[in-house]
Amino acid sequence: MDDQVVFATPWFELVAKYPAGYSQPHYSIRTQDYVMVVATTAEGRLLLVRQFRPAVGRMTLELPSGHVEDGETPELAARRELLEETGHVAEAFEFLGTLSPDTGRLANRMWCFFAADACPTDDAGFQPEPGIQRVIFKGSLSNLIAASEFDRALNTAALFHAVLLGHLSIQPGESVPTADELLTRLRLC
């Protein structure tokens, strides 16, 4: 399949692809791979970040995440993002899997990792990334997923990878939103 970069920025390229049988080009975005870290403290609390996202024009609550830089492995990127965004480090990072963020428009991958027992860095010179607030989440997983501020689909996907692999759980008796309740909430947003 032929492709042509029709617009480029430091963050992404807009690519026109010409698949066989298409009468018009299909446009997609080529960008660096992402990493997302599901990290817990020794007490089992999730480490999250709150930040302003210009694309949606509001503050969001998210898992630590970011781009894989050139020459960096996904695991090294995950370690870097956890430190930069939360000021925490962890000994072990377990690979949860890769996901396609949006097969209709994006050509990159999202690498998901789990980091247990994350603790504050002992680097006295550490400076948090500007504009990012660390949040140690004390609520239940189902309440987090239902929170209107935590609505990034990729975050929920990474959390469910962690649930499926046994790193997180939805506690017995927790109120888990039904599909209809989630659809209703999405319509209201």
N, C-alpha and C positions, 0 to 999 in steps of 0.2 A: 504494500500500500504506500503510495506516495504521500509525503507530508511537507508542509511549508510553514515556517514560522512567519506569521503575519504581524505580530506585535511582541515586543519583549520589554521586560522590566527586570530589575535585580531580583524580584521575588518570583516571577513566573513568565512563561511564554504562552502566547495564544497561537495554537497550531491549527492550520487547515489541513484536514486529512481527506483523501480522495479514495474511499473504498470502492472496489469494483461494484458496478451496478447502481451507484449513487449518481444522481444527476447534479447535485449540489455538494459543496464541501461540507464535511462535518467538523465543527470547531470544538476543540478541547483545550484544556489547560495543562501544560507541562510544568511541574514544580518539583522541588526536592521532596524526598520522602519525609514523613512525620514520625515522631515517636510519641508515645503516651505512656505515662507511668501511673500504675495503681500502687500507691505506697501507703503503708500503715506504720504507725508508731508502735513501740513495744506494748502499749496499752490497747492496741488494735484499732486505733482511731485513723480514719482516712485523712491523708494530707491533700488539701485542695488549694486552689488559688482563685482569687477574685480579681478581675481586671476589666477595664473598659475595652470593648470590642467595637471599633469604628464601623465595621461591616453591618452590625445590627444596631448600632447607636445606643448601647447600654452596657451596664456592668453585667458580667456573667460569672458563674461559679463553675470551675472546671478542674479536671485533673491536670497535673503538671504535664506540659507537652511542648513540642517545638519541632523545628526542622533538623534533619540529619545534614550536617555541614559536609562539604567536600573533604574527602580523606578520612572521614570519621565513620566508625561502625555504628549501627543502630544502638547497641548497648552503651557505647561511650556517649552517644548523644543523649540517651535516657539518663545516664548518671549526671551529665552536665546540666540538663534541664531540671532535674530534681533539685540539685544544689542551687542553681541560679534562681529558681522560682520559689523555693521553700526554705532554703538554707539548711536542708537536711541531706544526709548521706546514708547509704546502706551498704552493707558488705556484699550481699548477694542480690542479683537481679535475675529473675527467672523469666524467660521468654514465654509469653502467652500465645503469640500468634501474630500473623499479619492480616490486614484487612484492606480492601479497596475502598477508599473514602467515598467515591462517587463514580461508578463505572460509566455513567452517561457523559461526564465532562472532565474528570480528572484521571491522569495517567499514573499518578504516584501510588505509593503504598504507605500504610500506617503500621508501624511496628509497636506492639503492645508488650509491656513488661510489668512484672510484679516485684515490688521491693518491700520485704517485711522488716520490721524492727528499725525503721529509719529513725535517725537521731540527729539533733542539731550538729552542724559542723563545729569542729574545735578550732577552726581557722579564725583567729581574732580579727583579721583584716577583711572578713567577709562583708560584702555590701549587697543587700537584696537588689534584685532587678527593679529599676524604677517603674512605678505604676502597677506593681503586682503586690497584692496582699496575701500573705499565707493564712490559710484557714485550717484549723484542726477540727474536723467535723466530728461531733459527738452524737449525732442522731443515727437512726436506723438507715439501712441501705434503701429500703423501700421509700422512706420519707425523702431521702436525697434524690432518688430518681423522680419522685413526684413533684419536687420543688420547681417552681416556675423559673428560678434563676439558673437551675442546672438542666438546661434543655438542649445541649449539644449532643446530637445523636451519636457521634463517635465516642464520647465519654461513656454513654450507656453501653455501647458495644464492648468497650474495653472492660467495664465493670462485669458484664455478663461472662466474658471470657474468664475473668478471675473467679466468678461464682462456679462456672462449669468445671474449672480445674481444682476446685476445693479450697481456694485461698480466702474467699469471702462467702458468707452465707446470709440468707434471709431467715431470720430467727422464727421459730414456731410462734404463732400468735400475731406476727406482724401483719399489718393490713397491707396487702399488696394490691395496687390499683388494677382493676380489670381492664381489658382491652377497650371496652366501651367508655370507662371512666377516663382513660388516657386519650382516647379520640375526642371526647367532649372537652377535655382540658386543652388539647391542641387547637380545637376550633375556636376556643375563647381567647387564645393568644393572638 
